[in-house]
Amino acid sequence: MHHPPAEAKGFTRWWWYGAAVTKDEIRRELAYMQEAGLGGVELQITYPLQEDSEAQGIKNHAYYSPEFMELLDYTLTTAAEMDLFVDLTLCSGWPFGGPFVPYDMAPDILIPYQVDVMGPSEYEQDFTTILPGKPCKAVMGKFENGAILAETLVDISDRLDTTWLHGWQWGDRLNKVSIPEGHWKVYLFITNMYKQQVGIPAPGMEGYAIDHCRKDVSDFYFAQLGDPLLERLGQGRIRAFFCDSIELGGNNWTPILLEEFAARRGYDLTPFMPALWGHIGEITADIRYDFYRTFSELTIENFFRNFTEWSHARGVKTRIQAHGTWGDILQAYSAADYPEGETFGANDKYEVNTVHRRLASSAGHVYGRAVISNETFTWLRTPRFLETLEMMKAAVDAVFLDGINQIVNHGYSYSPESAGKPGWAFYASSFISHNNTWWEYYPILSSYIHTVSAFLQTGESYAEAAIYLPQADIWSSMPLAELHLAMKLEAHIGKSLVDRVQKSGYYFDFLNDEAITHLSRKTAAGLEIGANRYKTMILPHVSRLPLDTAYHLLDYVRAGGVLIAVSDRPRTAPGYVGRESNNPSLEQLMNELFCGETGRWRTVGKGKTIVVENEDQLVERLKESEAPDVRIESLGDASAIDQAAQTIGYVHRIYKGGHVYFVANVSGEAQHARIRFKYGGRSATVLDPMTRRTLRRIQLPPEREAGSLELAFEPFQSFMVVFDEAPANTTAAAGDNGELPEMRQSVQSIDITENWTLRIPEARFEQELDQLQTWERFADVRHYCGSAYYEKKVTLPAIRPDQRVWLHLEDVREVAEVFVNGHSAGVLWKAPRRLDLTDGLAEGENSLSIKTTNLWINHMLDPELDEPKPSSPLSENWPHFTEKIQQIRDRRLYARKERQQVQSPQPSGLSGKATLQISIRKGEEPCED
């Protein structure tokens, strides 16, 4: 608890803009990160923000230039001296690509065109300059009643021909085709001539993205970019190569697909390609499933797994964000040593994030990855400069509650001193660097992240519920598309469904077909994968289920598992080959599993099954079949008994000696809750990960297997609860139920709201205040950002040994460090704004000074803020066309969005009531362990 391992520290993405960095600034910023408690950096080199300027010490460096390599070498050496690790994004910008990637290795977009033709007739067409790409296949079929008749489909690709102009290939045509009687459609499938470029890269890295489905392409890419890097820098210096989220706009094809499809699926796709866009009868969904299954296998084998295999051969690990891909999402994440989720938007609340977090953590739990990281704080607030440490603490806890156990800040912008403050800032991130107003207090949050991550990397994750991923339903329903499978899965399953399962006390993992058929053991304890015992499996709106998965689910239920189908049981086995026999076989299996009335249990072997109509029934039947792992109940108001479960979440891990639970209140409201832990022990220890203190050791009755505790959560408070078979050294005064007593009883309240002096030394501003008020109200400091001091004298009587004096501040914007008689008494950076001042106070007159720090947003709104424009379209320095830099600065650096979205300066400093409350100790003090 007191000395968590360094490997569990959070780390940060570190942007180098145009690689315009210097050795002195690299060392300075790494030192800031080290002092703040970060464990390392993920280096990402991206677009330039400023033209070269000798006067300002700005020099952009081309990617992989000798100067670039020298700076990177220096960074690795300096980071190692400071015990910081370095991860590196194996590209500039995203997705993977660069100037050396040839056109034929870039990702393809297949576009279907259709022409209506009435027969009998002869049809031909010159498509030169008509179609924006190269026809790769042509198919015709008869059209009746709104669909193509599958039995009439004919591959006419042999009729495609080239047109010529003065000996040059000019375009394409379809030579004469005989059209039988009736209404026919001719489909031409075009590989689009416009291919994706790498987004916002560093100088010299502009170019095509790579096709993520071809091994020859990824091998070529690694040989061009990765091998030379390691040859220059040496192996063993970079911890991991990083692959950012898969953002391949429009990518739905690869040139090797038809050949691989035939080898893997056992038939030629070409005649059935109209099914990828239109409908060819009842086999349409089967063709689409086979198409996306093949597409999935190609990207997982040839990119994701190949990336890790190549990295391991060179002594480097991998971190992969797999969201955005069309492939089997758990398999894609599992290819990494460190599967990585992502959080963007106002995610400082408790909810299951399927798309970007829970799928990543499920992959880690199912495939045995001990550390699961998360890109955190992206777009936490829009516009920028509105993020507070309090928001970040809530966002971190929400990430932890989704099963993540390492935090990656998004992030830290390299910014030279010549850029001033706030300096350079990334357009999509929270501003977590030495240039932020509250940076000196960030180590408090950093220490908390370190502590919780260390606990959550202990032992193994434990879950008793699983939710099946209906990937077959998604693949079967999608036409040609840039398929973001994770997003489609969340929409299909339903955000409400997963939230209700979680908040009913059932922590769950998502499972794919491979987990059920190849990674698990079916026992009386459930579907066992690692430490997990999935006693209950949920099929959420699953209509298509692979036959092999169905057989394994039958075995699972017969062994004692519980299977709950939501809305209906599966009806169809996906895939074209063998569909005539597979569908009856699936129907027979489903009859054995689910035959009976909807909403009623059916016993199958040692287990049972049920079909429920909706989420309400799902939660009811879950509780009937298996007690929740953790049950969270509000205390006090009987009408709000489930209120606490809406904001308090848990994570359960098993270690050698017992059970570890992380419980967190992700809200600004205090909660008093009874928490019933299904798996307890002879004793329970309650720890505060913020202070790293042991709060209580509780002896539990020997006859009890479970544990029940009453916990009083302050806003945004979290605890670690450790159950052990060893008896507790001490027993809390709370009694056998393990409740934590209130520690204080207020006996006197002193209002100190009036008569303060407000000082802002940096702005040479001083103002006497009749009562506390924020400083943006004063014209002279309306846009000031930084720290201000609220000061006054307070006279107190003698304080008895059994008394404590607490400062309560009603409104703090945003951080307040309290000084009593010249010494810091602590920092208020989140609710509740309450601080024990006792040890610093004396009888008689005391000086009270509250250093209050606001956010950068008000500075960004200042109408006098200087945002220089180039004096000419040409510059003597790189880039010689200044418009390139100007566009980047307008979109990504300047405060245009802040000024559009925030109309007036935000409150800065203190307002509302301030009181000193004298209280008497009640009950035992926390253990000083």
N, C-alpha and C positions, 0 to 999 in steps of 0.2 A: 504493500500500500504506500509506504513512504518512499520507496525507491523503485518505481516501475521501470522496466527495461527500456533502454533508449530506442529500441526498434519500434516501440509502440507510439512514439511521438507523432504528432501530425506533421505534415510537410506542406509545401506550397508550390503551385505553378509559378514560374518566374519568367515573365516575358522580357525578351530582348528585342527592342524595336529597331529593325534594320541592322541588328548586331552592332549598333552604335554604342559600344561599351568601352570602358577603360579598365585597366588593372586596378587602379586605386579605388574606383567606384565598385568594382566587383567585390573587392575585399571588404569595403565599408558595408555594403548591403548584406553580404554573407554574415558579417559580424552582428548586424542588427537581427538577422534571423536567428542566429545562434543564441543571442541574449534573450530573445523572445521565447525560447523553448522549442523552436521548430527543429525537426530531425533531419531535414534535407530539402532538396529542391527538385522540381521537374522543370527542366529547361525547355522553353519553347521560343524559337526565333521566328518573328513575324514581321509584318509590314513596317517600313520606316515611318517615323513621325516628323522628321525634320531633315532639311537638306544639310549637307556638310557645311560646317561653320568652324573655321579655325579659331575665331574669337571666342566662341562658346565651347570649344573643345569637342565638337560633334563631328564624328567621322563614321559614316555607314560602311560596313564591310560586307563584301559579297560572300554568300554562303560557300563554305569550304575553301575560301581563299587562304593563302598562307597566314595572313593576319588573323583571320577567323580561327584557324586551327591553333594558333599561338594563344589566343584569348581563351579558347575552350580548354586547352591544356592547363593554363594558369588557373582557371576556375576549378578544375578537378583537383589540382594540387592544393589550392587554398581550402577548398571544402574538406578535403581529407585531413588537413591540419586542424580543422575546427570540428572534426568528427561529424561532419554532415555528409550524407550520401547525395549522389546526383543521378537522377533519371533523365533520359533524353528522349524527346519526341523525334522519331526517326523520319522526319520530314520538316518542312517549314510550312506553317499553316496546316490545313487539312482538306481532304483526305490525303493519303500517301500519293506522292507524285513529284514531278519536277521537270526541268528542261530537257533531260536526257531521255524521257519517256517518249517513244515514237507513237505516231498516230494509231498504228494498228495494235498497240498495247493499252490504249485508253478504253474506258468502259463504254459499252454499246447501249444505245437506246433503240429498241425495236418498235417501229410504228406500223400499225396495220392500216392499210387503205382498202376500200372495197368499191367495186364498180358493179352496178346493176345492169344485167344484159338479158334481153328477151330472145329466146330461141324459137324455132331453129334459125341460126345465123352464124356468120363468121365474125370473130372479134379479134382485133389487133389494135395496138396503141403504142405510139412513141411517147415515152415518159420523160424524155430529155428536157431538163430545166423545169419540169412540172413537179417532180418529187424531190424533196431535200435530203437525198441520201441514195444508198445503193440497194436496189431490190435483191434480197437474198433468196426468197422463196415466193412461189405463186401457187395458189390453190383455188379450185372452183368447186362449187356445190349448188345443188338445187335448193331453192328457197320456197317453203310453204308454211303458211300459218304462223309466220313470225319467227321461224327457225330454219336453220340449214338441216337438210336430211343427211344424217351421218353416212348412210350407205351410198350417197351419191358423190362424196368428196373425192376429188381427183387432184393429184400433184401434177401441176403443169409447169413446174420450175424449168423443165428442159426447153420451154418455149421462150425463156428470157434470153435476150441477146444484147450486144453492145452496139451503140451508134458511134460513128467516127467523124471527125472533122479534120481534114488535111493530115490524116495519118495519126491523129491523137484521139485517145478514148474521150468521147464527149458526153455520152449519157447512156441510157438504157431504154430498151423497148421490149414489148411482148409481141412476139410473132403470132401469126394467124392461128386461132384456136376455134375448133368447131363446137358450137353451142347447141345442145339438143333442145327439144321443144320445152317451153316453160320459162319460168322466172329463175334466173341463175345469178349468183354472185361470184365475182372474181376477186379474190383477196391477194393483195401484194403486200409482202412484209418487207419493210425498208429499214435498214440500219442507218440511223440518222447521221448526217455528216458532221453535226455539231457535237463535240465531245467535251466532257467536263474538264475544267481547269482547276488547279489547286487554288484554294481560297486564301486571300490576303497573305501571300508569302513574303519572305525576306528578299532583298535584292539578289537577283541571280537564280531564284528558285521558281520563277514563273514557268508554267508548263502544264502538261496533261496529268490528270490523275491516272492511277493504274486500274486495270481490270482486276478485281479482287477474286475472280473465279479461276484464274489460270496460274498453275505452278510455274510455268516458264516465265510468266510476267513477274511474279513476286520474287522468284530467284534472280531475275535480271535486276529488279529494283534493289534487292539487298546487296547484290554484287556491285552495283553502281554507287550506292549511298552508304551502306553499312560497312562493308569490308574495308574500303579505303579509310573510313573514319577510325576503325579499330587498328588498322595498320599504322596510322599516324600516331594515335594516342596510346595504344597498348591495351591489352585485355585486362580485366579485373578492376577497372577504374570507374566504369559506369555500372550502377546497380541494376537498372532495368531500362529497356526500351519501351516507349509508350506509344500506343495506338489510340488516337482520339476517336470519338463517336463516328460511326459510319454514315457519312452524309454524302451519298452519291446520288445527286439529283437525277431522277428519271431512269437510273440504271435498271434494266430488266432483261438483259441478254448478254450472252458471251459467245464468241465464234465457235467454241468447242461444245456448245450445249447439245446440238443435234447428235453428234457422234457419241458423246457421253450418255445422252438420254437413251439411245438405242442399246448401249452396252449395259446400262443399269436397270432400265425398265423393261427391256425385252421387246420393244417394238419401235417402229419409225414414227416420230412425232409429226413429220412434215404434213401428211394428209389431214391431220387433225388440228393443225395450227389455228384454223378459224375459231376453235373452242377457246383459245386464249383471249379472244376479244368478244365474239358473239356467242350464240347458243347453237349447239348441234344436237340437241336432244338430251336424254338422260345421262349420257356419258360425259357431258360437258365438265361437270365437277371432277370426275375421275381424271380427265386429261389435265386439268389445271393442277390438281393435287400432284400428279406425277411430275409436271413441269417444275413446280416450286420445290418439291422434294429433291429433284435433281439439282436445281439451282442452289439449294441449301447445302447439299453434300459437297458441291464443287467449291463453294466459298469457305466452308469449314476446313476441308482437307487441304486445299491449295493456297489459302491465305492464312487463316487463323492458326491452324496447327503448324503450318509450314513456318510461319513467323516465329513461333516459340521454338521449334526444332532448330531453326537457323540460329536463333539467339543463344540457345543452350550450348550449341556446338562451339560458341565463341565466349562462353563464360558469362553470359548476360541473361538476366531474367526478363520477363515481360509483364507489362500492365496493359490490359485491354478493356476499352469500353465497347461492348458489342452491340449496344442499342443502335438502331438504325438499319441493322441488317435484316434481310429476308430469311435468313437461315434459322435452323433450330437454335433458339436463343440461349438455352442453357448450355448446349454443346459449344456454341461460339464463345461464351464467357469462360467456360471451363478450359479452353485452350490456353488461358493465361496462367502464369504463376500467381498474379494478383488480379482477379476479376475486379473491374471497377464500375461502380454505378455513377450516377450524376444527379444533381439536384439543381433545378433552376426555377426561378420564380419565387413567390412569397410562400416558401415551404417551411415557415417557422410555426407549424402547427402539427398536431398529431393526426396523421392519416397514413394509410398504406400507399406507398408510391410504387405501383407495379412496374410502370414503363422503365424507370431509370434506376430503381434501387432494389426492389424485392426480387426481381429476376436475377440480378447480379448476386445478391446474397444467397438466394436459393441455389444457384450454380455452385457457389463456394461450399455450401453445406453438403450438397449432394455429391459433388466431385472431389471433396476432400481438400479444399484450399483453406489454409488456416487464416490467412489475412485477406479481407475483402475491403478494398478502399472505395472512396467516394469523392468525386469532384463536387465540392461543397461551396455554397454561397453564390453560385452563378445567378445573376439577375435577382438576387434576394429582394431587392427593391428597384423599381424603376420610377423615375430616372435614378441615376447614380447619386452617391454621396448622402443617401438617406439611411444607410445601414448602421445599426447600433450594436454594441456588444451584447445587449439583452436579446435582440433578434437573433444574433448569431448563436447564442447559447441555446435558444429554443430550436433553431434549425439543426444544430448539431445533435440534440437529443432526439429529434424526429428521425434523423439519419441512423443513429444508434438503434432506435426501436425497430427499424426495418432490417436489422441483422448485420449492418455494416460495422467494422471494427477498426478502421483507420481513416483519418480525415485528410483530404488534400484541399488546401485553401485555393480558392479561385477569386483573387489571387494577388500576387505581388508584382508590381510593375517596376522594372528597372527605370530609374529616373535620375539623370545627372543633377548635380547641385545647381548647375547653371539654369535648369528649368524651373527653379524655385519651388514653391509649394502652392497647390498640391502636386504640381509637376505632371509627369506623364501618367495617364491612367487608362486601363483597358476599358473598352466600351461596354462589355457584357459582364463585368465582374463586380464583386464587392471590393472595396478599396482597402486592402489589408497590407499595409506597408508602413515603413518608417515615416512616410509623409502624411499619414492620417493624424488627425487631431488627437485621437484616443490611443495611439499606438503604444504609449508608455504603459497602458493598462491591459493591453492585449495578453501579456504573459499570464494573467490570471486565468483567462479562458484557455490559453494554450496548455497550462498545467492541468486544467480540468480534462481537456481532450486527451492528454497523455495518460492520465490516471484511468479514465473510463475505457479507453482503447486497450490498455494493458489488461484490465479485468476481462474485457470481451474477447481477448485473444487467449485467455486461459481455458484449458479444457476443450470441450466440443459443444457446438450448438445442439440444442435439444428441442424437438417439436413432436407433437403427437397427431397433428392434423396435416393433411396435404391437399393441395388443389391441383388437379390435372390440367395441363395446358392444352387446350383444344386447337393445336396447330393445324391439324387436318381440316378442321372446319374453315380456318382462315385461308389456307392454301387452296382449298376446293372452291371457295367462293370468289377469289380474286381474279379479275382479268389482268392483262398485262399492266404492270404497275411498278412504280418505285415503292416496293412493299416495305413499310416500317412495321415489322411483325410485332414488336413489343407494344406499339400503340394499338394495333388491331386486336391484340389479345386482351388488353385492358378494356377496350370498348366492348368486346364480346362477353367477357366474364362479368364485367360491371364493377365500377369503383365501389359502389355501395355494398355489393356482396362481400368483397374481400375485407372491407372496413368492418362490417358487422361480424364476420367470423373472428377477426382479430380482437375487436373490442368486446366480444363475448367471452374472452379469456382463452382463445385457442390460437396460440402462435402457430403459423403454418409455413411450409415451404411449397413452392411450385415444383411439380414433377413433370418431366417429359416422358416420352415413350421409352427412351433408353434407360432412364432411371428405374422404371417399372420392370422392364424386361431383362436388363443385364446387370444393373448395379445393386439390386436389392436381394434380400433374403426374406421369404415369407414364413413367418413364425406365429405362434400364438400371441406374441407380444406386438405383432403388427408387421408392417413392411419396414424392415430394418436396413438403414443406410447409415453407416457410421454409428454415432450414438443415438441417432433419431429412431424413434419407434412410432411410425405413422399408423396409429390405430384406426384413424378415420380418413377415408379418401372421398373427396368431393369431385363430382363430374359436373362442371358448370355449363349448362346449356350445350352439352356435347351431342351432336347428331352423327358425327363420323368418327369411328374408332377403329384403328388398325386391328386386324384379327389377332395378331400375336399379343398385343396389349390386352385384348379382351380375355384371352386364355390365362394370362398372368393375373388379371384382376379376379377371375374365378378362383384361381388357386389361393389368392390373397384372402378372399372372403371365406373360403372353405377352412382356411387355417385359423380364422377368428377375426378377420378384419371387418370393418364397417364401411359400406359403400353407399354414398348418398348421391343420387342423380337429381339435378335441379332442372325443372321444367319438363323433361322427358328423358327416357333412356336412349342410348345410342341406337340408331336404326340402320346405318350403312357402313360398310367397310370401304375405305377409300382406295383408289387405284384402279386402273383399267384392266390389267392382266389378271385373270382369275376372278373377275367380279361376279361372274355367274355362279361360282361355287362359294366364294367368300361371303357374299351377302346372306345366303341361307345359313351358312355356318355361324355368322355373327348373330343372326336372328335366334338361332337355337341357343347360343350362349346367353343372350340377353333374356330369353324366356326362362332359362334356368336361374338367372340372377334376379330378375325383376318381375316375373309373372305375378300378377296380383293387383290389388286395388291401389291407386295412387294415394299416398299419405299413410299407408299401413306397412309395418315392418314385415319382412319375409326372412325366415331363417334359412340359411344355406350353409350346410356343414356346421362349423363352430361359429360362423359369423352371421351377419345379417345385412340386408339391403333395403333401400326404400327409394321411391321417387317422390319428391316434394314439388309443389307447384310454384313456390316463391321463396323469397329470402326469410320471411317470417317463419314459415314452416321449417326452413333449413336450420335456423338457430334453435328452434324448439326441439327438433330431432337430434341435433348435435348434443344438446344437454341431456336428452334421454339416453343417448348411446354411451357417452363418456363425460365424466366430470371435467370441467375446465381445468387447464393447467394452473391458471391463476384467475381468481375471481375478485374483482375490485368493486367494492360497494361504498357509496357515499354514506357517511354517518350524519345524523342530525335530522334533516328533512326527509321524512319517509317518502314523500312524493318525488324526490329527486334521487332515488336510490342508485340509478344507473348513471348519474351525472359524472361521477368521478371517472368511470370507465371511458368516457368520451375524451378525456384529456390526459389520463394517466395510462401509460403503456408499460410493457415489460419485455425483457429478453431473458431467456433461460439458458444457462449453460451448465454442463456437468463436468466436474473435475474429480480427481482421484478420491478426494475426501468427502465429497458431497455435491451440493447444488448451489449455484451462484445465480442470483437474479439482479438485473438492473431494472429499476422502476423509476419513471420520470413523469413529472407533471409538466406537460408542454402547454402551459397557459399562464395568463397573468392573474388568475384567480387562485386563492388559497383553497386547498382541498383537504378535508379530514376524512380518511377512508379506512375501512377494514379490508385488508388484503389477505385472502385465503390462498395459501400456496399448497398445491396438491402434493408436492414432494418436499418434505421438511427434514427434520433430524432431531437429535436430542437437544441441540442448542441452535440459537440464531444470533448472528452478529450483524448489526446495522451500522453501515459505514457511510460517511459523507465524502463523496469523491471530490467535492469542491475544496474542502479543507484537509482532506486525507486524514481525518480523525475517526476514531471508533466512537460511535454515539451510544450504543447499548450492546451488552451481551446478555442474552435472555435464555434462561433454562426453560425448556419445554417439558411438559409431562411425559413420562417414559412410555405411556401407552399410546401416544399420539404419533402417527406417521406423518401427517400433514402439519403445516405451521400456519398460524393465523396471527397477524399483527395489525395493530392500529397505528397508522402513520399520519402525522400531521404535515402536509406538504405546504410549504410556502409557495408563492408564485415561482414558476420555473425551477423548482427544486427537484433534485433526484437523489436516490439512495442506492447503495449496493446492499443486498441482503444475502448473507452467506449462511447456509445451513450445514451443520456438521454433526457427525455421530459422537464427537467428543463432548463431554459436559462443559458447560460454560464455567469460567473462573468466578464470575460474579453473577448474581441474579438481580434483574431490575426490580425496582420497587413497584412496578406496574402490576405484578401478579401473573397468574398463569396464562392469561390470554396474550401476553406479550405487548400490550399497548404501551405507547410512549407517552408519558404524562406531559402536560404543559409545564414549561420550565419557569414561567414568570407570572406574577400577579401584580398588576399595576396598582400603586397606592397613591401616586401624585403625578399630575401633569402640569408642566410649566410651559406656557406659550411664549415662544421667542421669535414670533413672526415679524415683529416690528423693529425699526431702528437698526438698519444695517448700512454698512458702507460697501459700495460696489467699486472695485478697482480693476482696471484692465491695463497693467503696465505696458504691454506691447503696443497698445493704442493710445497710451498717455491719457487715459480716461479715468475719472473718478466721479462718483455720484452718491450723495446721501439718499437713502431710501427710507420712506416712512414704513414700508412693508416690503417683503420680498417681491421682486418682479424681474422678469427676464430682460436681457439687455438689448434685444433687437428693437425694443420700443423707443430707444434713444437714437436720434438721427446720426449722431457721430459714430456710432458703432453698430448701425443697422445691419451691415454686411460683414461685420468682424467674425472671424472664425479662429478659434484657439481656446485659451484658458482665461478665466476671470476669477476674481476672489471676492467672496462675500464675507465680511468681517464684522464682529461685534464682541462686546464684553458680556459675560454672563456671571452673575453672582449666585453661589450655591451654598446651602448649609452643609454641615458635616455629613459625610456619607457613611452609614453604618456598614460593618463587614458583611451583613446579609443582604445588602441592597446593591442594585445595579442601576446605572443611569443610561438610558437609551435615547439616542437622537432619532426622531422621525421626521422625514422630509416628504411633503405631499407630492411635489412635482419637481423632478430633476431632468434637465435636458442638456447632456445625456449622461455624463459621468461626473461624480462628485467625490473628491478626496478630502477627507475631513482632518483638519489639524487642530489639536487641543494643546494650548500653551506651547506652540511651536513644534510639536511632534505629531507625526501622522498617526491617526487612530484607525484608518482603514479607508476602503474605497466603496462607494455605492454606485454600482453600474447596472443593476437590474432590480426589479421589484422583489421583495418590499424594500423601500429605501429606509432602512433601519440599521442603526449601528450602535454597539456598546461602547460608550465613552468612559466608562468608570475608571479604568486604570490611569487615564491621563488627567483626570480632574482633581482639583484640590478644594478645600473649604475656602470660601470667599470668592474673589474675582478670578475669572478664567477667561483667557482669550480664545475665541472660536473663529477659525478661518476655514472657509469651504472653497477649495479650488474646483471650479466647475468648467467642464470642457464640452463644447458643442460639436456640430458636424460641419463639413465643408460646404453644404448645400447653399448656405447664405452667401458665401463668397462667390459661388458660381452664378448667382442671380444679380450680382453687382453690375449695374449698367455701365460702370466705368472700367470693367474688366477688359484688359487689353488682349485682343485676339488678332495678332498681326496678319496682314495679308501681304502676299508677294508684290513687289513694286513692278515686276515685269514677268511676262510668261517665260523668260529665259533667265537662267542663273549661271554664274561662273562655276558653281559647285554642283556636285551630284545631288539629286537628279537634275539635269540641265533644263528639263521642262518642269517648271515649278507647279504646274496645275496638278500633277500627280500627287505631290505632297499635300497641296491645298485641299483636294477632294478627301483625302484620308483624314486630315485634321478637322475639316468641316463635319464629317460624318462620325468620327470616333474620338476626337480629343476635345473639341470645343463644347461649350455648354448650351448649345441650341436646344437640345431636348429638355434639359433641366429648366430652361426659361419658358419653354412651351407648357410644361406640365406642372410646374410649381409657380404659383402666381405671386407669392409674397414670402419674405423671409420667415423661417420657422422659429418657434420659441427656442431661446438659448439661455441657459442658466437656471435659476431657481424661482419658483412662484408657489403660491398656495401657502398652507400653514407649515410652520416648523415648531416642533415641541420637544421638550425633554421629559421623558417619562421615567419616574423612579419606581422600580419594581423590587419585589422581594423574591428571593429564590424559593422555588417550590419543587420538591422532589430532588432527585440526584442530579449532579452535574454530569455532563458528558465525560466519558472516559478519555484520558489523555494518551491513549495508545497511538 
